[in-house]
Amino acid sequence: MFQRMFGGGGGNKPPVSASSANKTVEAIQKLGETEELLLKRQKLLEKKIAQETERAKEFTRAGNKRAALQCLKKRKLYETQMEGVENNIMRVNEQQMMLENQRTTVETVSALSNAAKASKQTMHEMKVDDVDEVLQNINEQNDAMEQINAAMGQPIGPSADIDEDDLEAEFNEMQASQLDEELLEPAAVPHTRIKQPDQPVAASASGMPSVPAGRVKVPPKLTPEEEELEALQAEMAL
């Protein structure tokens, strides 16, 4: 799979040549410059959209409906251009991420290739007989240490004559005696106070809102430009 992606072959050839790596870096830089150009265009369109909105407000204050609608149409055109610029910025970002991901993958494959070569060289120098000899020495040392620990754990002197069964029987007798003493002690009588119930809180009644009577008039349907103009007038009234 990686041979199809990066064109690598057998032997000790690198996954990607230096020329291909340089072209990838140049492509990423070119995409970055294109993104900066698109961002400048985006800021310019945002400025023009804001200007047309302010002009539409001024004509609305002056009562010039035709001029206000014309400004709103121009704003629509700028907004359409803005959508195209934003889509182009998204495509440029996608290409940048794809190339950067490919570059990271190539560097990862190169590092893995070097690690595989080092591991192969190490395994070639390491002999199985040497490993077996080292493990055998370790096991012999562990066995000797276990024998030493067992010898050191044996009781010596007066403690060797103590019977563990007698100690266990004495401990059980002490436990039984302590349990009998606890059962013979009188139980303590708890003292509790009865909590008085809280006073009930009177519920307050609320009135229901009245339903307006009569028929509702349906306003006439407006054009999109007239709807935007009304919304602009409502915004100015706030």
C-alpha positions as CSV (number, residue, x, y, z in Angstrom):
1,M,0.0,0.0,0.0
2,F,2.8,2.4,1.0
3,Q,4.6,1.6,-2.2
4,R,1.6,2.6,-4.3
5,M,1.2,5.9,-2.3
6,F,4.8,7.0,-2.1
7,G,6.4,5.1,-5.0
8,G,9.0,3.3,-2.9
9,G,10.7,0.1,-4.1
10,G,12.8,-2.6,-2.5
11,G,16.3,-2.4,-1.1
12,N,17.5,0.6,0.9
13,K,15.8,3.3,-1.2
14,P,14.1,6.0,0.8
15,P,10.2,6.0,0.7
16,V,10.1,9.5,-1.0
17,S,12.9,11.3,-2.9
18,A,14.1,14.7,-1.7
19,S,12.7,16.3,-4.9
20,S,9.2,15.1,-4.0
21,A,9.5,16.3,-0.4
22,N,10.6,19.7,-1.7
23,K,7.6,19.9,-4.0
24,T,5.3,19.0,-1.1
25,V,6.7,21.8,1.0
26,E,6.4,24.3,-1.9
27,A,2.8,23.3,-2.5
28,I,1.9,23.8,1.2
29,Q,3.5,27.3,1.1
30,K,1.6,28.2,-2.1
31,L,-1.6,27.1,-0.5
32,G,-0.8,29.3,2.5
33,E,-0.3,32.3,0.2
34,T,-3.6,31.6,-1.6
35,E,-5.4,31.4,1.8
36,E,-4.0,34.8,2.8
37,L,-5.3,36.3,-0.5
38,L,-8.7,34.8,0.0
39,L,-8.9,36.1,3.6
40,K,-8.1,39.6,2.3
41,R,-10.9,39.3,-0.2
42,Q,-13.2,38.1,2.5
43,K,-12.5,41.1,4.7
44,L,-13.1,43.5,1.7
45,L,-16.5,41.9,1.0
46,E,-17.4,42.1,4.7
47,K,-16.6,45.8,4.6
48,K,-18.7,46.4,1.4
49,I,-21.6,44.5,2.9
50,A,-21.5,46.7,6.0
51,Q,-21.4,49.8,3.9
52,E,-24.4,48.8,1.8
53,T,-26.3,48.1,5.0
54,E,-25.5,51.5,6.4
55,R,-26.6,53.2,3.1
56,A,-29.8,51.2,3.2
57,K,-30.5,52.6,6.7
58,E,-29.8,56.1,5.6
59,F,-32.1,55.9,2.6
60,T,-34.8,54.3,4.9
61,R,-34.5,57.3,7.2
62,A,-34.9,59.7,4.3
63,G,-37.9,57.8,3.0
64,N,-36.3,56.7,-0.3
65,K,-37.5,53.2,-0.6
66,R,-36.2,52.6,-4.1
67,A,-32.6,53.5,-3.2
68,A,-32.8,51.4,0.0
69,L,-33.9,48.4,-2.0
70,Q,-31.1,48.9,-4.5
71,C,-28.6,48.9,-1.6
72,L,-30.1,45.7,-0.3
73,K,-29.7,44.1,-3.7
74,K,-26.0,45.0,-3.9
75,R,-25.6,43.6,-0.4
76,K,-27.1,40.3,-1.7
77,L,-24.6,40.2,-4.5
78,Y,-21.7,40.8,-2.1
79,E,-23.0,38.1,0.2
80,T,-23.1,35.6,-2.7
81,Q,-19.5,36.4,-3.5
82,M,-18.7,36.0,0.2
83,E,-20.1,32.4,0.1
84,G,-17.9,31.6,-2.9
85,V,-14.8,32.9,-1.1
86,E,-15.6,30.9,2.0
87,N,-16.0,27.8,0.0
88,N,-12.6,28.4,-1.7
89,I,-10.9,28.9,1.7
90,M,-12.4,25.6,2.8
91,R,-11.0,23.8,-0.2
92,V,-7.5,25.3,0.3
93,N,-7.6,24.3,4.0
94,E,-8.5,20.7,3.0
95,Q,-5.6,20.5,0.5
96,Q,-3.2,21.9,3.1
97,M,-4.3,19.3,5.7
98,M,-4.0,16.5,3.2
99,L,-0.4,17.5,2.1
100,E,0.7,18.0,5.7
101,N,-0.8,14.6,6.6
102,Q,1.1,13.0,3.7
103,R,4.3,14.8,4.8
104,T,3.9,13.5,8.4
105,T,3.2,10.0,7.1
106,V,6.4,10.0,5.0
107,E,8.5,11.2,7.9
108,T,6.9,8.5,10.1
109,V,7.6,5.8,7.5
110,S,11.2,7.0,7.2
111,A,11.7,6.8,11.0
112,L,10.2,3.3,11.1
113,S,12.5,2.2,8.3
114,N,15.6,3.4,10.1
115,A,14.3,1.7,13.3
116,A,13.8,-1.6,11.4
117,K,17.4,-1.4,10.0
118,A,18.8,-0.7,13.5
119,S,16.8,-3.6,15.0
120,K,17.9,-6.0,12.2
121,Q,21.6,-5.0,12.8
122,T,21.2,-5.6,16.6
123,M,19.5,-9.0,16.1
124,H,22.3,-10.0,13.7
125,E,24.9,-9.2,16.3
126,M,23.0,-10.9,19.2
127,K,23.5,-14.7,19.4
128,V,20.9,-17.1,20.9
129,D,23.5,-19.1,22.8
130,D,24.6,-15.9,24.6
131,V,21.0,-15.2,25.6
132,D,20.5,-18.7,27.0
133,E,23.7,-18.5,29.0
134,V,22.6,-15.2,30.5
135,L,19.2,-16.5,31.5
136,Q,20.7,-19.7,33.0
137,N,23.0,-17.6,35.2
138,I,20.1,-15.4,36.3
139,N,18.1,-18.5,37.3
140,E,21.0,-20.0,39.2
141,Q,21.5,-16.7,41.2
142,N,17.7,-16.6,42.0
143,D,17.8,-20.2,43.3
144,A,20.8,-19.5,45.5
145,M,19.1,-16.4,46.9
146,E,15.9,-18.4,47.7
147,Q,18.0,-20.9,49.6
148,I,19.7,-18.2,51.6
149,N,16.4,-16.5,52.4
150,A,14.9,-19.9,53.6
151,A,17.9,-20.5,55.8
152,M,17.7,-17.0,57.3
153,G,14.0,-17.4,58.0
154,Q,14.5,-20.5,60.3
155,P,14.0,-19.6,64.0
156,I,17.1,-20.0,66.2
157,G,17.7,-19.8,70.0
158,P,14.9,-19.7,72.5
159,S,12.3,-18.7,69.8
160,A,12.8,-22.1,68.1
161,D,11.3,-23.9,71.2
162,I,8.0,-21.9,71.1
163,D,5.0,-23.9,69.9
164,E,2.9,-22.0,67.3
165,D,-0.2,-24.2,68.1
166,D,-0.1,-23.1,71.8
167,L,0.1,-19.4,70.7
168,E,-2.9,-19.9,68.3
169,A,-5.0,-21.5,71.1
170,E,-4.2,-18.7,73.5
171,F,-5.2,-16.1,71.0
172,N,-8.6,-17.8,70.3
173,E,-9.3,-17.9,74.0
174,M,-8.6,-14.2,74.4
175,Q,-11.0,-13.4,71.5
176,A,-13.8,-15.5,73.1
177,S,-13.3,-13.8,76.5
178,Q,-13.5,-10.3,74.9
179,L,-16.7,-11.3,73.1
180,D,-18.4,-12.5,76.3
181,E,-17.6,-9.2,78.0
182,E,-19.1,-7.2,75.2
183,L,-22.3,-9.3,75.3
184,L,-22.7,-8.8,79.1
185,E,-22.5,-5.0,78.9
186,P,-26.0,-3.2,79.1
187,A,-27.1,-1.5,75.9
188,A,-27.4,2.3,75.9
189,V,-30.8,3.9,75.6
190,P,-31.0,6.4,72.8
191,H,-32.4,9.9,73.5
192,T,-34.3,11.5,70.6
193,R,-36.5,14.5,70.3
194,I,-39.7,14.4,68.3
195,K,-39.6,17.1,65.6
196,Q,-42.7,19.3,65.4
197,P,-44.4,19.4,62.0
198,D,-43.9,22.6,60.0
199,Q,-46.8,25.0,59.7
200,P,-48.7,24.5,56.3
201,V,-48.2,27.3,53.8
202,A,-51.3,28.7,52.2
203,A,-51.4,28.3,48.5
204,S,-51.9,31.4,46.4
205,A,-54.4,31.5,43.5
206,S,-53.6,33.0,40.2
207,G,-55.9,34.3,37.5
208,M,-56.0,32.8,33.9
209,P,-55.1,35.2,31.0
210,S,-58.0,36.2,28.9
211,V,-58.2,35.1,25.3
212,P,-58.6,38.0,22.8
213,A,-61.8,37.9,20.7
214,G,-62.3,38.8,17.1
215,R,-60.7,37.9,13.8
216,V,-57.1,38.4,13.0
217,K,-56.2,40.2,9.8
218,V,-53.6,38.5,7.6
219,P,-51.1,41.1,6.2
220,P,-50.5,41.1,2.4
221,K,-47.5,39.0,1.2
222,L,-44.3,41.1,0.7
223,T,-41.4,40.7,-1.7
224,P,-38.0,39.6,-0.3
225,E,-36.6,43.1,-0.6
226,E,-39.6,44.6,1.2
227,E,-39.3,42.1,4.0
228,E,-35.6,43.0,4.4
229,L,-36.5,46.7,4.4
230,E,-39.1,46.1,7.2
231,A,-36.6,44.2,9.2
232,L,-34.1,47.0,8.7
233,Q,-36.7,49.6,9.9
234,A,-37.5,47.4,13.0
235,E,-33.8,47.3,13.8
236,M,-33.5,51.0,13.5
237,A,-36.5,51.5,15.8
238,L,-34.8,49.7,18.7
